[in-house]
Amino acid sequence: EAGPTMVGDEHSDPDLMRFLGAMKRNMLGNNFSEYYVNDAPRVVLDKLESRGYRVVSMTGVGQTLVWCLHRE
């Protein structure tokens, strides 16, 4: 997959979002904000792994891929 990659919502940890280089945006018509990066998911997952996160599961929803991660 190629970027951009959605990495969080308006309630996400701001320090983690800065670490990922994420930008906050509000898409027209949505009443919520989301964080995204231009990196491919592989790059984002590698960065999160360096912070102790591990992939627990992954699924596809339409043309969207969703990863569930956990940090010990």
OpenMM code with the backbone's topology and positions (N, CA, C; nanometers):
from openmm import Vec3, app, unit

residues = "GLU ALA GLY PRO THR MET VAL GLY ASP GLU HIS SER ASP PRO ASP LEU MET ARG PHE LEU GLY ALA MET LYS ARG ASN MET LEU GLY ASN ASN PHE SER GLU TYR TYR VAL ASN ASP ALA PRO ARG VAL VAL LEU ASP LYS LEU GLU SER ARG GLY TYR ARG VAL VAL SER MET THR GLY VAL GLY GLN THR LEU VAL TRP CYS LEU HIS ARG GLU".split()
positions = [
    Vec3(0.0828, -0.1187, 0.0000),
    Vec3(0.0000, 0.0000, 0.0000),
    Vec3(0.0871, 0.1247, 0.0000),
    Vec3(0.0340, 0.2295, -0.0540),
    Vec3(0.1017, 0.3587, -0.0551),
    Vec3(0.0280, 0.4535, 0.0382),
    Vec3(0.0930, 0.5647, 0.0743),
    Vec3(0.0301, 0.6624, 0.1612),
    Vec3(-0.0729, 0.7441, 0.0858),
    Vec3(-0.1474, 0.8315, 0.1500),
    Vec3(-0.1347, 0.8632, 0.2922),
    Vec3(-0.1950, 0.7555, 0.3813),
    Vec3(-0.1568, 0.7606, 0.5075),
    Vec3(-0.2038, 0.6647, 0.6063),
    Vec3(-0.2728, 0.7394, 0.7194),
    Vec3(-0.3941, 0.6997, 0.7513),
    Vec3(-0.4661, 0.7589, 0.8635),
    Vec3(-0.4082, 0.6973, 0.9909),
    Vec3(-0.3724, 0.7806, 1.0875),
    Vec3(-0.3060, 0.7294, 1.2079),
    Vec3(-0.3767, 0.7646, 1.3385),
    Vec3(-0.4832, 0.8424, 1.3347),
    Vec3(-0.5508, 0.8751, 1.4595),
    Vec3(-0.6693, 0.9664, 1.4402),
    Vec3(-0.7376, 0.9910, 1.5531),
    Vec3(-0.8512, 1.0832, 1.5524),
    Vec3(-0.8209, 1.1996, 1.6452),
    Vec3(-0.9187, 1.2856, 1.6668),
    Vec3(-0.8933, 1.4067, 1.7458),
    Vec3(-0.8576, 1.3782, 1.8917),
    Vec3(-0.8779, 1.2554, 1.9375),
    Vec3(-0.8465, 1.2181, 2.0757),
    Vec3(-0.7130, 1.1452, 2.0889),
    Vec3(-0.6383, 1.1346, 1.9810),
    Vec3(-0.5110, 1.0626, 1.9820),
    Vec3(-0.4048, 1.1382, 2.0607),
    Vec3(-0.3066, 1.0638, 2.1094),
    Vec3(-0.1947, 1.1200, 2.1868),
    Vec3(-0.1161, 1.2188, 2.0998),
    Vec3(-0.1149, 1.3475, 2.1353),
    Vec3(-0.0456, 1.4479, 2.0533),
    Vec3(0.1042, 1.4202, 2.0393),
    Vec3(0.1677, 1.3678, 2.1448),
    Vec3(0.3109, 1.3379, 2.1362),
    Vec3(0.3375, 1.2271, 2.0343),
    Vec3(0.2539, 1.1250, 2.0349),
    Vec3(0.2692, 1.0161, 1.9388),
    Vec3(0.2432, 1.0660, 1.7970),
    Vec3(0.1451, 1.1526, 1.7799),
    Vec3(0.1151, 1.2067, 1.6475),
    Vec3(0.2331, 1.2905, 1.5957),
    Vec3(0.2982, 1.3678, 1.6856),
    Vec3(0.4173, 1.4444, 1.6458),
    Vec3(0.5301, 1.3502, 1.6049),
    Vec3(0.5495, 1.2415, 1.6828),
    Vec3(0.6532, 1.1429, 1.6523),
    Vec3(0.6321, 1.0841, 1.5123),
    Vec3(0.5078, 1.0581, 1.4769),
    Vec3(0.4775, 1.0013, 1.3460),
    Vec3(0.4829, 1.1058, 1.2342),
    Vec3(0.4886, 1.2344, 1.2716),
    Vec3(0.4874, 1.3412, 1.1719),
    Vec3(0.3491, 1.3631, 1.1143),
    Vec3(0.2459, 1.3334, 1.1944),
    Vec3(0.1076, 1.3397, 1.1476),
    Vec3(0.0560, 1.4833, 1.1453),
    Vec3(-0.0330, 1.5079, 1.0505),
    Vec3(-0.1011, 1.6364, 1.0379),
    Vec3(-0.2496, 1.6149, 1.0663),
    Vec3(-0.3091, 1.7096, 1.1368),
    Vec3(-0.4512, 1.7009, 1.1715),
    Vec3(-0.5326, 1.7709, 1.0632),
    Vec3(-0.6410, 1.7076, 1.0213),
    Vec3(-0.7272, 1.7696, 0.9216),
    Vec3(-0.8725, 1.7355, 0.9507),
    Vec3(-0.9600, 1.8191, 0.8959),
    Vec3(-1.1037, 1.7953, 0.9055),
    Vec3(-1.1562, 1.7928, 0.7638),
    Vec3(-1.1999, 1.6762, 0.7196),
    Vec3(-1.2510, 1.6617, 0.5833),
    Vec3(-1.3889, 1.7271, 0.5727),
    Vec3(-1.4144, 1.7911, 0.4610),
    Vec3(-1.5414, 1.8578, 0.4368),
    Vec3(-1.6569, 1.7599, 0.4574),
    Vec3(-1.7527, 1.7988, 0.5393),
    Vec3(-1.8691, 1.7152, 0.5666),
    Vec3(-1.8566, 1.6310, 0.6919),
    Vec3(-1.7335, 1.6158, 0.7456),
    Vec3(-1.7143, 1.5390, 0.8693),
    Vec3(-1.7202, 1.6336, 0.9891),
    Vec3(-1.7753, 1.5862, 1.0993),
    Vec3(-1.7784, 1.6677, 1.2214),
    Vec3(-1.6712, 1.6205, 1.3196),
    Vec3(-1.5639, 1.5625, 1.2689),
    Vec3(-1.4520, 1.5162, 1.3504),
    Vec3(-1.3217, 1.5393, 1.2737),
    Vec3(-1.2120, 1.5431, 1.3479),
    Vec3(-1.0800, 1.5585, 1.2870),
    Vec3(-1.0102, 1.4239, 1.2836),
    Vec3(-0.9105, 1.4133, 1.1963),
    Vec3(-0.8313, 1.2915, 1.1875),
    Vec3(-0.6865, 1.3296, 1.1600),
    Vec3(-0.5950, 1.2428, 1.2015),
    Vec3(-0.4534, 1.2619, 1.1755),
    Vec3(-0.4111, 1.1715, 1.0616),
    Vec3(-0.3244, 1.2211, 0.9750),
    Vec3(-0.2730, 1.1396, 0.8664),
    Vec3(-0.1269, 1.1746, 0.8408),
    Vec3(-0.0563, 1.0824, 0.7787),
    Vec3(0.0809, 1.1034, 0.7334),
    Vec3(0.0867, 1.0630, 0.5865),
    Vec3(0.1835, 1.1149, 0.5143),
    Vec3(0.1991, 1.0788, 0.3740),
    Vec3(0.2758, 0.9483, 0.3565),
    Vec3(0.3272, 0.8921, 0.4665),
    Vec3(0.4029, 0.7672, 0.4612),
    Vec3(0.3125, 0.6489, 0.4301),
    Vec3(0.3730, 0.5468, 0.3729),
    Vec3(0.3030, 0.4201, 0.3515),
    Vec3(0.2813, 0.3509, 0.4863),
    Vec3(0.1807, 0.2656, 0.4971),
    Vec3(0.1548, 0.1955, 0.6232),
    Vec3(0.2780, 0.1214, 0.6770),
    Vec3(0.3581, 0.0624, 0.5886),
    Vec3(0.4782, -0.0099, 0.6319),
    Vec3(0.5717, 0.0807, 0.7125),
    Vec3(0.5894, 0.2036, 0.6685),
    Vec3(0.6764, 0.2993, 0.7374),
    Vec3(0.6168, 0.3351, 0.8727),
    Vec3(0.4862, 0.3600, 0.8771),
    Vec3(0.4177, 0.3944, 1.0020),
    Vec3(0.4278, 0.2780, 1.1010),
    Vec3(0.4030, 0.1560, 1.0537),
    Vec3(0.4094, 0.0396, 1.1425),
    Vec3(0.5510, 0.0189, 1.1963),
    Vec3(0.6531, 0.0436, 1.1151),
    Vec3(0.7914, 0.0335, 1.1627),
    Vec3(0.8194, 0.1359, 1.2720),
    Vec3(0.7716, 0.2583, 1.2541),
    Vec3(0.7903, 0.3630, 1.3562),
    Vec3(0.7199, 0.3240, 1.4862),
    Vec3(0.5970, 0.2736, 1.4748),
    Vec3(0.5221, 0.2339, 1.5949),
    Vec3(0.5890, 0.1156, 1.6647),
    Vec3(0.6457, 0.0241, 1.5888),
    Vec3(0.7171, -0.0889, 1.6488),
    Vec3(0.8354, -0.0400, 1.7319),
    Vec3(0.9022, 0.0651, 1.6865),
    Vec3(1.0157, 0.1202, 1.7631),
    Vec3(0.9704, 0.1803, 1.8956),
    Vec3(0.8411, 0.2090, 1.9071),
    Vec3(0.7833, 0.2622, 2.0311),
    Vec3(0.7159, 0.1537, 2.1153),
    Vec3(0.7309, 0.0268, 2.0759),
    Vec3(0.6770, -0.0828, 2.1555),
    Vec3(0.5409, -0.1333, 2.1136),
    Vec3(0.4865, -0.0839, 2.0040),
    Vec3(0.3567, -0.1307, 1.9555),
    Vec3(0.3752, -0.2565, 1.8708),
    Vec3(0.2777, -0.3471, 1.8807),
    Vec3(0.2790, -0.4704, 1.8022),
    Vec3(0.1439, -0.4878, 1.7340),
    Vec3(0.1465, -0.5385, 1.6113),
    Vec3(0.0223, -0.5647, 1.5385),
    Vec3(-0.0465, -0.6848, 1.6019),
    Vec3(-0.1737, -0.6681, 1.6377),
    Vec3(-0.2544, -0.7745, 1.6965),
    Vec3(-0.3394, -0.8392, 1.5881),
    Vec3(-0.3960, -0.7562, 1.4996),
    Vec3(-0.4783, -0.8094, 1.3916),
    Vec3(-0.4836, -0.7089, 1.2781),
    Vec3(-0.5289, -0.7569, 1.1618),
    Vec3(-0.5439, -0.6726, 1.0447),
    Vec3(-0.6614, -0.7258, 0.9646),
    Vec3(-0.7376, -0.6340, 0.9064),
    Vec3(-0.8507, -0.6744, 0.8230),
    Vec3(-0.8695, -0.5722, 0.7119),
    Vec3(-0.9472, -0.6088, 0.6139),
    Vec3(-0.9821, -0.5174, 0.5075),
    Vec3(-1.1292, -0.4817, 0.5170),
    Vec3(-1.1596, -0.3542, 0.4980),
    Vec3(-1.2974, -0.3054, 0.4974),
    Vec3(-1.3142, -0.2305, 0.3662),
    Vec3(-1.3767, -0.2945, 0.2681),
    Vec3(-1.3834, -0.2346, 0.1355),
    Vec3(-1.2426, -0.2237, 0.0802),
    Vec3(-1.2020, -0.1037, 0.0437),
    Vec3(-1.0655, -0.0826, -0.0043),
    Vec3(-0.9770, -0.0218, 0.1027),
    Vec3(-1.0203, -0.0308, 0.2274),
    Vec3(-0.9447, 0.0216, 0.3401),
    Vec3(-0.8856, -0.0930, 0.4199),
    Vec3(-0.7589, -0.0792, 0.4600),
    Vec3(-0.6944, -0.1762, 0.5479),
    Vec3(-0.6914, -0.1186, 0.6884),
    Vec3(-0.7207, -0.2019, 0.7882),
    Vec3(-0.7246, -0.1579, 0.9274),
    Vec3(-0.6337, -0.2478, 1.0093),
    Vec3(-0.5404, -0.1857, 1.0839),
    Vec3(-0.4524, -0.2594, 1.1728),
    Vec3(-0.4898, -0.2271, 1.3164),
    Vec3(-0.4904, -0.3280, 1.4026),
    Vec3(-0.5122, -0.3101, 1.5457),
    Vec3(-0.3788, -0.3375, 1.6133),
    Vec3(-0.3309, -0.2407, 1.6916),
    Vec3(-0.2028, -0.2543, 1.7585),
    Vec3(-0.2190, -0.2482, 1.9091),
    Vec3(-0.1201, -0.3034, 1.9797),
    Vec3(-0.1194, -0.3010, 2.1261),
    Vec3(0.0225, -0.2727, 2.1726),
    Vec3(0.0340, -0.2002, 2.2814),
    Vec3(0.1654, -0.1720, 2.3402),
    Vec3(0.1700, -0.2340, 2.4782),
    Vec3(0.2736, -0.3098, 2.5039),
    Vec3(0.2915, -0.3747, 2.6357),
    Vec3(0.3286, -0.2726, 2.7403),
] * unit.nanometer
topology = app.Topology()
chain = topology.addChain("A")
for resn in residues:
    res = topology.addResidue(resn, chain)
    for name in ("N", "CA", "C"):
        topology.addAtom(name, app.Element.getBySymbol(name[0]), res)
